[in-house]
Amino acid sequence: MLIHNAYFWLRKDLSVDERATFEAELRLLAKSSFIENDYTGSTAPTPEREVTDHSFDFATSFHFKDLSDHEAYQKDCPSHMRFISTCKSYFEKVIVYDLEPLKKDSSKGH
C-alpha cells in the first residue's frame, strides 16, 4: 500500500465560483479507479498547538494498492490530468507527502 497526501493552499483572491470548482474537482479526482480509499477535506477545527498546521485550505489522502497504481495515477489518469489543468492556477502552493505504512507487528496479537 502507498498513501499519497496532498495539501493545498488556495489563492486568497479566488472567487466563490472558483473555490467551488476546486472543491468539485477534488471530489471528482477522488473517484479515480486507481484509488482504493480516499479522504478529502479542509482544515479540521482542532485546537491550536505548536505542532498543528492549520494554514492549508484543502487536503487529500489517497490510498493506492501499490506503487504501480500510484505511478499510473500520476502519469496516465485522465481525472488527475484534468484536475491539474483545471485547478493549478487556483492554488499558491501544494505539498505532497507519500508514505508506505509500516507492516503490522504480529507479535502484539492484535
The first five atom37 places (N, CA, C, CB, O) and aatype in JSON, in Angstrom:
{
  "aatype": [12, 10, 9, 8, 2, 0, 18, 13, 17, 10, 1, 11, 3, 10, 15, 19, 3, 6, 1, 0, 16, 13, 6, 0, 6, 10, 1, 10, 10, 0, 11, 15, 15, 13, 9, 6, 2, 3, 18, 16, 7, 15, 16, 0, 14, 16, 14, 6, 1, 6, 19, 16, 3, 8, 15, 13, 3, 13, 0, 16, 15, 13, 8, 13, 11, 3, 10, 15, 3, 8, 6, 0, 18, 5, 11, 3, 4, 14, 15, 8, 12, 1, 13, 9, 15, 16, 4, 11, 15, 18, 13, 6, 11, 19, 9, 19, 18, 3, 10, 6, 14, 10, 11, 11, 3, 15, 15, 11, 7, 8],
  "atom_mask": [
    [1, 1, 1, 1, 1],
    [1, 1, 1, 1, 1],
    [1, 1, 1, 1, 1],
    [1, 1, 1, 1, 1],
    [1, 1, 1, 1, 1],
    [1, 1, 1, 1, 1],
    [1, 1, 1, 1, 1],
    [1, 1, 1, 1, 1],
    [1, 1, 1, 1, 1],
    [1, 1, 1, 1, 1],
    [1, 1, 1, 1, 1],
    [1, 1, 1, 1, 1],
    [1, 1, 1, 1, 1],
    [1, 1, 1, 1, 1],
    [1, 1, 1, 1, 1],
    [1, 1, 1, 1, 1],
    [1, 1, 1, 1, 1],
    [1, 1, 1, 1, 1],
    [1, 1, 1, 1, 1],
    [1, 1, 1, 1, 1],
    [1, 1, 1, 1, 1],
    [1, 1, 1, 1, 1],
    [1, 1, 1, 1, 1],
    [1, 1, 1, 1, 1],
    [1, 1, 1, 1, 1],
    [1, 1, 1, 1, 1],
    [1, 1, 1, 1, 1],
    [1, 1, 1, 1, 1],
    [1, 1, 1, 1, 1],
    [1, 1, 1, 1, 1],
    [1, 1, 1, 1, 1],
    [1, 1, 1, 1, 1],
    [1, 1, 1, 1, 1],
    [1, 1, 1, 1, 1],
    [1, 1, 1, 1, 1],
    [1, 1, 1, 1, 1],
    [1, 1, 1, 1, 1],
    [1, 1, 1, 1, 1],
    [1, 1, 1, 1, 1],
    [1, 1, 1, 1, 1],
    [1, 1, 1, 0, 1],
    [1, 1, 1, 1, 1],
    [1, 1, 1, 1, 1],
    [1, 1, 1, 1, 1],
    [1, 1, 1, 1, 1],
    [1, 1, 1, 1, 1],
    [1, 1, 1, 1, 1],
    [1, 1, 1, 1, 1],
    [1, 1, 1, 1, 1],
    [1, 1, 1, 1, 1],
    [1, 1, 1, 1, 1],
    [1, 1, 1, 1, 1],
    [1, 1, 1, 1, 1],
    [1, 1, 1, 1, 1],
    [1, 1, 1, 1, 1],
    [1, 1, 1, 1, 1],
    [1, 1, 1, 1, 1],
    [1, 1, 1, 1, 1],
    [1, 1, 1, 1, 1],
    [1, 1, 1, 1, 1],
    [1, 1, 1, 1, 1],
    [1, 1, 1, 1, 1],
    [1, 1, 1, 1, 1],
    [1, 1, 1, 1, 1],
    [1, 1, 1, 1, 1],
    [1, 1, 1, 1, 1],
    [1, 1, 1, 1, 1],
    [1, 1, 1, 1, 1],
    [1, 1, 1, 1, 1],
    [1, 1, 1, 1, 1],
    [1, 1, 1, 1, 1],
    [1, 1, 1, 1, 1],
    [1, 1, 1, 1, 1],
    [1, 1, 1, 1, 1],
    [1, 1, 1, 1, 1],
    [1, 1, 1, 1, 1],
    [1, 1, 1, 1, 1],
    [1, 1, 1, 1, 1],
    [1, 1, 1, 1, 1],
    [1, 1, 1, 1, 1],
    [1, 1, 1, 1, 1],
    [1, 1, 1, 1, 1],
    [1, 1, 1, 1, 1],
    [1, 1, 1, 1, 1],
    [1, 1, 1, 1, 1],
    [1, 1, 1, 1, 1],
    [1, 1, 1, 1, 1],
    [1, 1, 1, 1, 1],
    [1, 1, 1, 1, 1],
    [1, 1, 1, 1, 1],
    [1, 1, 1, 1, 1],
    [1, 1, 1, 1, 1],
    [1, 1, 1, 1, 1],
    [1, 1, 1, 1, 1],
    [1, 1, 1, 1, 1],
    [1, 1, 1, 1, 1],
    [1, 1, 1, 1, 1],
    [1, 1, 1, 1, 1],
    [1, 1, 1, 1, 1],
    [1, 1, 1, 1, 1],
    [1, 1, 1, 1, 1],
    [1, 1, 1, 1, 1],
    [1, 1, 1, 1, 1],
    [1, 1, 1, 1, 1],
    [1, 1, 1, 1, 1],
    [1, 1, 1, 1, 1],
    [1, 1, 1, 1, 1],
    [1, 1, 1, 1, 1],
    [1, 1, 1, 0, 1],
    [1, 1, 1, 1, 1]
  ],
  "atom_positions": [
    [[0.84, -1.18, 0.0], [0.0, 0.0, 0.0], [0.88, 1.24, 0.0], [-0.95, 0.0, 1.21], [1.98, 1.24, 0.55]],
    [[0.38, 2.29, -0.62], [1.03, 3.59, -0.63], [-0.03, 4.65, -0.35], [1.76, 3.86, -2.01], [-1.12, 4.61, -0.92]],
    [[0.28, 5.58, 0.53], [-0.67, 6.65, 0.86], [-0.09, 7.98, 0.38], [-0.96, 6.69, 2.41], [1.02, 8.37, 0.73]],
    [[-0.88, 8.65, -0.43], [-0.48, 9.91, -1.09], [-1.29, 11.04, -0.46], [-0.7, 9.85, -2.66], [-2.51, 11.1, -0.63]],
    [[-0.61, 11.93, 0.27], [-1.26, 13.06, 0.93], [-0.84, 14.35, 0.23], [-0.91, 13.11, 2.44], [0.35, 14.62, 0.08]],
    [[-1.82, 15.13, -0.18], [-1.53, 16.41, -0.84], [-2.25, 17.53, -0.09], [-1.97, 16.38, -2.34], [-3.45, 17.44, 0.19]],
    [[-1.51, 18.58, 0.22], [-2.05, 19.74, 0.95], [-2.0, 20.95, 0.03], [-1.23, 20.02, 2.27], [-0.99, 21.22, -0.62]],
    [[-3.12, 21.68, -0.04], [-3.27, 22.8, -0.97], [-3.53, 24.1, -0.22], [-4.41, 22.52, -1.96], [-4.35, 24.15, 0.7]],
    [[-2.81, 25.14, -0.62], [-3.04, 26.49, -0.15], [-3.6, 27.27, -1.35], [-1.71, 27.15, 0.42], [-2.89, 27.52, -2.32]],
    [[-4.86, 27.63, -1.27], [-5.51, 28.32, -2.39], [-5.13, 29.79, -2.42], [-7.03, 28.17, -2.3], [-4.78, 30.39, -1.4]],
    [[-5.22, 30.36, -3.62], [-5.01, 31.81, -3.75], [-6.08, 32.54, -2.94], [-5.04, 32.25, -5.25], [-7.24, 32.11, -2.91]],
    [[-5.71, 33.61, -2.31], [-6.64, 34.37, -1.47], [-7.69, 35.12, -2.29], [-5.88, 35.37, -0.61], [-8.75, 35.46, -1.78]],
    [[-7.39, 35.37, -3.58], [-8.3, 36.15, -4.41], [-9.27, 35.28, -5.23], [-7.51, 37.02, -5.35], [-9.9, 35.79, -6.16]],
    [[-9.4, 34.0, -4.91], [-10.34, 33.16, -5.66], [-11.77, 33.63, -5.44], [-10.19, 31.69, -5.24], [-12.15, 34.04, -4.34]],
    [[-12.55, 33.55, -6.49], [-13.97, 33.86, -6.36], [-14.67, 32.66, -5.7], [-14.61, 34.18, -7.76], [-14.09, 31.58, -5.58]],
    [[-15.89, 32.88, -5.28], [-16.68, 31.8, -4.7], [-16.84, 30.67, -5.71], [-18.07, 32.32, -4.24], [-16.77, 29.5, -5.35]],
    [[-17.06, 31.02, -6.97], [-17.22, 30.01, -8.02], [-15.93, 29.22, -8.26], [-17.66, 30.67, -9.33], [-15.97, 28.01, -8.45]],
    [[-14.79, 29.91, -8.25], [-13.51, 29.21, -8.44], [-13.23, 28.25, -7.28], [-12.37, 30.22, -8.58], [-12.75, 27.14, -7.49]],
    [[-13.53, 28.69, -6.09], [-13.34, 27.83, -4.91], [-14.26, 26.6, -5.0], [-13.63, 28.62, -3.6], [-13.85, 25.49, -4.68]],
    [[-15.5, 26.81, -5.44], [-16.44, 25.71, -5.62], [-15.96, 24.75, -6.71], [-17.85, 26.25, -5.97], [-16.11, 23.53, -6.59]],
    [[-15.39, 25.29, -7.77], [-14.84, 24.46, -8.84], [-13.7, 23.61, -8.31], [-14.36, 25.33, -10.03], [-13.62, 22.42, -8.61]],
    [[-12.81, 24.21, -7.52], [-11.69, 23.47, -6.94], [-12.22, 22.3, -6.1], [-10.8, 24.4, -6.09], [-11.74, 21.18, -6.24]],
    [[-13.18, 22.57, -5.24], [-13.72, 21.53, -4.38], [-14.4, 20.43, -5.21], [-14.72, 22.13, -3.38], [-14.24, 19.24, -4.92]],
    [[-15.15, 20.82, -6.22], [-15.82, 19.83, -7.08], [-14.8, 18.96, -7.82], [-16.75, 20.55, -8.09], [-14.99, 17.75, -7.96]],
    [[-13.74, 19.57, -8.29], [-12.69, 18.81, -8.99], [-11.97, 17.86, -8.04], [-11.68, 19.77, -9.64], [-11.61, 16.75, -8.45]],
    [[-11.76, 18.26, -6.79], [-11.18, 17.34, -5.8], [-12.08, 16.12, -5.6], [-10.95, 18.07, -4.45], [-11.6, 14.99, -5.53]],
    [[-13.38, 16.36, -5.52], [-14.33, 15.26, -5.34], [-14.29, 14.3, -6.53], [-15.77, 15.8, -5.14], [-14.33, 13.08, -6.36]],
    [[-14.21, 14.85, -7.73], [-14.1, 14.0, -8.93], [-12.79, 13.22, -8.94], [-14.21, 14.86, -10.2], [-12.77, 12.04, -9.29]],
    [[-11.73, 13.87, -8.56], [-10.41, 13.25, -8.54], [-10.41, 12.02, -7.63], [-9.35, 14.26, -8.07], [-9.79, 11.01, -7.96]],
    [[-11.08, 12.12, -6.51], [-11.11, 11.02, -5.54], [-11.82, 9.78, -6.08], [-11.8, 11.47, -4.28], [-11.69, 8.7, -5.5]],
    [[-12.56, 9.92, -7.18], [-13.27, 8.78, -7.77], [-12.43, 7.99, -8.76], [-14.53, 9.26, -8.45], [-12.93, 7.06, -9.39]],
    [[-11.16, 8.35, -8.92], [-10.29, 7.65, -9.86], [-10.24, 6.16, -9.54], [-8.88, 8.25, -9.83], [-10.19, 5.76, -8.38]],
    [[-10.25, 5.35, -10.57], [-10.21, 3.89, -10.38], [-8.89, 3.41, -9.79], [-10.45, 3.19, -11.72], [-8.82, 2.28, -9.29]],
    [[-7.86, 4.22, -9.82], [-6.57, 3.83, -9.24], [-6.57, 3.92, -7.71], [-5.46, 4.72, -9.81], [-5.73, 3.31, -7.05]],
    [[-7.51, 4.67, -7.16], [-7.54, 4.95, -5.72], [-8.41, 3.91, -5.02], [-8.08, 6.37, -5.45], [-9.57, 3.71, -5.37]],
    [[-7.83, 3.25, -4.01], [-8.57, 2.25, -3.24], [-9.44, 2.88, -2.15], [-7.61, 1.26, -2.62], [-10.55, 2.42, -1.87]],
    [[-8.93, 3.94, -1.54], [-9.65, 4.62, -0.47], [-9.23, 6.08, -0.49], [-9.37, 3.96, 0.94], [-8.11, 6.41, -0.88]],
    [[-10.12, 6.95, -0.08], [-9.78, 8.37, -0.12], [-10.41, 9.13, 1.03], [-10.22, 8.98, -1.44], [-11.45, 8.75, 1.57]],
    [[-9.73, 10.2, 1.39], [-10.23, 11.18, 2.35], [-9.88, 12.54, 1.77], [-9.61, 10.97, 3.8], [-8.72, 12.81, 1.45]],
    [[-10.87, 13.38, 1.64], [-10.67, 14.71, 1.09], [-11.4, 15.7, 1.98], [-11.17, 14.8, -0.4], [-12.54, 15.46, 2.37]],
    [[-10.75, 16.81, 2.3], [-11.43, 17.78, 3.14], [-10.65, 19.05, 3.33], [0.0, 0.0, 0.0], [-9.64, 19.3, 2.67]],
    [[-11.14, 19.85, 4.26], [-10.49, 21.12, 4.59], [-9.94, 21.03, 6.0], [-11.49, 22.31, 4.45], [-10.1, 20.01, 6.67]],
    [[-9.3, 22.07, 6.44], [-8.68, 22.1, 7.76], [-9.7, 21.79, 8.85], [-8.02, 23.46, 8.01], [-10.78, 22.37, 8.89]],
    [[-9.35, 20.87, 9.73], [-10.24, 20.5, 10.83], [-10.2, 21.56, 11.93], [-9.85, 19.11, 11.41], [-9.18, 22.23, 12.11]],
    [[-11.29, 21.73, 12.66], [-11.34, 22.74, 13.72], [-10.72, 22.27, 15.04], [-12.79, 23.15, 13.95], [-11.31, 22.45, 16.1]],
    [[-9.55, 21.67, 14.95], [-8.87, 21.21, 16.16], [-8.21, 22.39, 16.87], [-7.82, 20.12, 15.82], [-7.93, 23.41, 16.24]],
    [[-7.95, 22.26, 18.17], [-7.32, 23.36, 18.91], [-5.93, 23.71, 18.36], [-7.2, 22.99, 20.4], [-5.21, 22.86, 17.84]],
    [[-5.58, 24.97, 18.49], [-4.25, 25.43, 18.09], [-3.21, 24.81, 19.01], [-4.16, 26.98, 18.12], [-3.36, 24.81, 20.23]],
    [[-2.14, 24.28, 18.4], [-0.99, 23.76, 19.14], [0.25, 24.07, 18.32], [-1.13, 22.21, 19.43], [0.14, 24.31, 17.12]],
    [[1.39, 24.07, 18.94], [2.64, 24.36, 18.22], [2.87, 23.43, 17.05], [3.82, 24.28, 19.17], [3.43, 23.84, 16.03]],
    [[2.45, 22.19, 17.17], [2.75, 21.19, 16.15], [1.65, 21.05, 15.09], [2.98, 19.86, 16.8], [1.8, 20.28, 14.14]],
    [[0.56, 21.77, 15.24], [-0.56, 21.65, 14.31], [-0.52, 22.79, 13.29], [-1.9, 21.65, 15.07], [-0.43, 23.96, 13.64]],
    [[-0.6, 22.41, 12.01], [-0.59, 23.39, 10.92], [-2.01, 23.51, 10.36], [0.42, 22.98, 9.79], [-2.5, 22.58, 9.72]],
    [[-2.64, 24.62, 10.61], [-3.98, 24.88, 10.08], [-3.95, 25.83, 8.88], [-4.87, 25.47, 11.18], [-4.98, 26.38, 8.49]],
    [[-2.79, 26.03, 8.31], [-2.65, 27.06, 7.28], [-3.14, 26.63, 5.89], [-1.22, 27.48, 7.18], [-3.36, 27.48, 5.03]],
    [[-3.31, 25.33, 5.65], [-3.75, 24.87, 4.32], [-5.27, 25.0, 4.2], [-3.31, 23.39, 4.08], [-5.98, 25.12, 5.2]],
    [[-5.75, 24.98, 2.96], [-7.18, 25.11, 2.7], [-7.87, 23.77, 2.48], [-7.41, 26.0, 1.5], [-8.96, 23.53, 3.0]],
    [[-7.23, 22.89, 1.71], [-7.77, 21.57, 1.41], [-6.64, 20.55, 1.44], [-8.49, 21.56, 0.04], [-5.47, 20.88, 1.25]],
    [[-7.03, 19.29, 1.67], [-6.05, 18.21, 1.63], [-6.74, 16.95, 1.14], [-5.41, 17.98, 3.02], [-7.95, 16.77, 1.28]],
    [[-5.93, 16.07, 0.56], [-6.41, 14.76, 0.15], [-5.49, 13.71, 0.73], [-6.49, 14.64, -1.4], [-4.29, 13.94, 0.92]],
    [[-6.05, 12.55, 1.0], [-5.27, 11.38, 1.39], [-5.8, 10.24, 0.54], [-5.38, 11.07, 2.94], [-6.88, 9.71, 0.8]],
    [[-5.03, 9.85, -0.46], [-5.44, 8.79, -1.38], [-4.62, 7.54, -1.1], [-5.27, 9.24, -2.85], [-3.39, 7.61, -0.99]],
    [[-5.29, 6.42, -0.98], [-4.64, 5.14, -0.7], [-4.6, 4.32, -1.98], [-5.39, 4.37, 0.44], [-5.63, 4.07, -2.62]],
    [[-3.4, 3.91, -2.35], [-3.19, 3.1, -3.55], [-2.78, 1.69, -3.14], [-2.13, 3.74, -4.48], [-2.11, 1.5, -2.12]],
    [[-3.17, 0.72, -3.94], [-2.82, -0.67, -3.67], [-1.31, -0.85, -3.63], [-3.42, -1.59, -4.72], [-0.78, -1.58, -2.79]],
    [[-0.62, -0.17, -4.56], [0.84, -0.33, -4.64], [1.44, 0.84, -5.41], [1.21, -1.67, -5.31], [0.73, 1.73, -5.89]],
    [[2.75, 0.83, -5.53], [3.46, 1.91, -6.21], [3.08, 2.01, -7.68], [4.96, 1.71, -6.08], [3.02, 3.12, -8.22]],
    [[2.82, 0.9, -8.33], [2.48, 0.95, -9.75], [1.14, 1.67, -9.98], [2.42, -0.47, -10.34], [0.99, 2.4, -10.95]],
    [[0.17, 1.47, -9.09], [-1.1, 2.2, -9.22], [-0.88, 3.69, -8.98], [-2.16, 1.66, -8.23], [-1.48, 4.53, -9.66]],
    [[-0.03, 4.03, -8.02], [0.29, 5.43, -7.77], [0.94, 6.06, -9.0], [1.23, 5.57, -6.55], [0.58, 7.17, -9.39]],
    [[1.89, 5.36, -9.6], [2.57, 5.89, -10.78], [1.63, 6.03, -11.96], [3.75, 5.0, -11.16], [1.71, 7.01, -12.71]],
    [[0.73, 5.08, -12.13], [-0.26, 5.17, -13.22], [-1.19, 6.37, -12.98], [-1.09, 3.86, -13.32], [-1.53, 7.09, -13.92]],
    [[-1.59, 6.57, -11.74], [-2.41, 7.73, -11.38], [-1.68, 9.02, -11.74], [-2.77, 7.71, -9.88], [-2.28, 9.94, -12.31]],
    [[-0.39, 9.11, -11.4], [0.39, 10.31, -11.67], [0.56, 10.58, -13.16], [1.74, 10.2, -11.02], [0.55, 11.74, -13.58]],
    [[0.7, 9.54, -13.96], [1.07, 9.71, -15.37], [-0.06, 9.47, -16.36], [2.19, 8.79, -15.7], [-0.09, 10.09, -17.42]],
    [[-1.0, 8.59, -16.02], [-1.99, 8.13, -17.01], [-3.44, 8.39, -16.65], [-1.81, 6.68, -17.23], [-4.33, 8.1, -17.45]],
    [[-3.71, 8.91, -15.49], [-5.09, 9.07, -15.03], [-5.72, 10.34, -15.62], [-5.14, 9.11, -13.48], [-5.27, 11.44, -15.32]],
    [[-6.76, 10.18, -16.45], [-7.42, 11.36, -17.03], [-7.97, 12.32, -15.97], [-8.55, 10.91, -17.95], [-7.93, 13.53, -16.16]],
    [[-8.48, 11.78, -14.86], [-9.02, 12.64, -13.79], [-7.92, 13.5, -13.17], [-9.69, 11.79, -12.7], [-8.13, 14.68, -12.87]],
    [[-6.74, 12.91, -12.98], [-5.62, 13.65, -12.41], [-5.14, 14.74, -13.38], [-4.46, 12.69, -12.06], [-4.87, 15.87, -12.97]],
    [[-5.04, 14.39, -14.66], [-4.62, 15.37, -15.66], [-5.63, 16.52, -15.74], [-4.47, 14.69, -17.05], [-5.26, 17.69, -15.85]],
    [[-6.93, 16.17, -15.67], [-7.98, 17.21, -15.71], [-7.87, 18.11, -14.49], [-9.39, 16.56, -15.77], [-7.96, 19.33, -14.61]],
    [[-7.68, 17.52, -13.3], [-7.55, 18.31, -12.09], [-6.4, 19.31, -12.21], [-7.34, 17.4, -10.88], [-6.56, 20.48, -11.88]],
    [[-5.25, 18.84, -12.67], [-4.09, 19.71, -12.81], [-4.38, 20.85, -13.79], [-2.86, 18.9, -13.29], [-4.12, 22.02, -13.49]],
    [[-4.92, 20.52, -14.96], [-5.15, 21.57, -15.96], [-6.23, 22.55, -15.52], [-5.53, 20.94, -17.29], [-6.15, 23.74, -15.84]],
    [[-7.23, 22.07, -14.81], [-8.33, 22.94, -14.37], [-7.95, 23.77, -13.15], [-9.56, 22.12, -14.05], [-8.34, 24.93, -13.04]],
    [[-7.2, 23.18, -12.22], [-7.05, 23.79, -10.89], [-5.67, 24.33, -10.54], [-7.41, 22.8, -9.89], [-5.52, 24.99, -9.51]],
    [[-4.66, 24.08, -11.36], [-3.31, 24.5, -10.94], [-3.2, 26.01, -10.75], [-2.29, 24.05, -11.96], [-2.35, 26.47, -9.98]],
    [[-4.01, 26.78, -11.43], [-3.95, 28.23, -11.25], [-4.7, 28.69, -9.99], [-4.52, 28.94, -12.48], [-4.63, 29.87, -9.63]],
    [[-5.42, 27.79, -9.33], [-6.2, 28.14, -8.16], [-5.41, 28.09, -6.86], [-7.38, 27.23, -8.05], [-5.81, 28.69, -5.86]],
    [[-4.28, 27.39, -6.86], [-3.53, 27.3, -5.61], [-2.16, 27.93, -5.72], [-3.39, 25.85, -5.19], [-1.52, 27.92, -6.77]],
    [[-1.73, 28.49, -4.59], [-0.41, 29.12, -4.5], [0.67, 28.1, -4.21], [-0.4, 30.19, -3.42], [1.83, 28.25, -4.6]],
    [[0.26, 27.03, -3.5], [1.25, 26.06, -3.03], [0.57, 24.72, -2.85], [1.89, 26.53, -1.69], [-0.6, 24.63, -2.47]],
    [[1.31, 23.67, -3.15], [0.89, 22.3, -2.86], [2.11, 21.56, -2.31], [0.3, 21.58, -4.13], [3.21, 21.69, -2.83]],
    [[1.88, 20.78, -1.27], [2.94, 19.93, -0.72], [2.39, 18.52, -0.67], [3.41, 20.42, 0.72], [1.26, 18.29, -0.25]],
    [[3.21, 17.57, -1.12], [2.81, 16.16, -1.15], [3.7, 15.37, -0.2], [2.9, 15.59, -2.59], [4.92, 15.52, -0.18]],
    [[3.05, 14.53, 0.59], [3.75, 13.58, 1.47], [3.26, 12.19, 1.09], [3.5, 13.89, 3.01], [2.08, 11.87, 1.26]],
    [[4.14, 11.36, 0.58], [3.81, 9.98, 0.26], [4.4, 9.09, 1.33], [4.34, 9.58, -1.16], [5.54, 9.29, 1.77]],
    [[3.63, 8.1, 1.75], [4.18, 7.2, 2.77], [3.8, 5.76, 2.48], [3.68, 7.6, 4.16], [2.77, 5.47, 1.86]],
    [[4.66, 4.89, 2.94], [4.41, 3.46, 2.89], [4.19, 3.01, 4.33], [5.6, 2.66, 2.2], [5.1, 3.11, 5.16]],
    [[2.98, 2.53, 4.65], [2.71, 2.16, 6.04], [3.65, 1.07, 6.55], [1.27, 1.69, 6.18], [4.09, 0.2, 5.79]],
    [[3.95, 1.15, 7.84], [4.75, 0.11, 8.47], [3.93, -1.18, 8.48], [5.16, 0.51, 9.92], [2.7, -1.15, 8.57]],
    [[4.6, -2.28, 8.38], [3.93, -3.57, 8.46], [3.39, -3.78, 9.87], [4.88, -4.72, 8.05], [4.01, -3.34, 10.84]],
    [[2.25, -4.45, 9.98], [1.66, -4.74, 11.29], [2.63, -5.61, 12.09], [0.27, -5.45, 11.15], [3.26, -6.51, 11.53]],
    [[2.74, -5.34, 13.36], [3.59, -6.13, 14.25], [2.76, -7.31, 14.76], [4.14, -5.26, 15.45], [1.93, -7.16, 15.65]],
    [[3.0, -8.48, 14.18], [2.21, -9.66, 14.52], [2.49, -10.18, 15.92], [2.48, -10.76, 13.52], [1.72, -10.99, 16.44]],
    [[3.57, -9.73, 16.54], [3.91, -10.21, 17.89], [3.01, -9.61, 18.96], [5.36, -9.9, 18.2], [3.03, -10.08, 20.1]],
    [[2.23, -8.59, 18.64], [1.38, -7.93, 19.64], [0.02, -8.61, 19.78], [1.19, -6.47, 19.29], [-0.74, -8.28, 20.69]],
    [[-0.28, -9.53, 18.89], [-1.53, -10.26, 18.99], [-2.78, -9.48, 18.63], [0.0, 0.0, 0.0], [-3.87, -9.88, 19.03]],
    [[-2.66, -8.39, 17.92], [-3.82, -7.59, 17.52], [-4.31, -7.99, 16.17], [-3.49, -6.12, 17.53], [-5.28, -7.41, 15.67]]
  ]
}
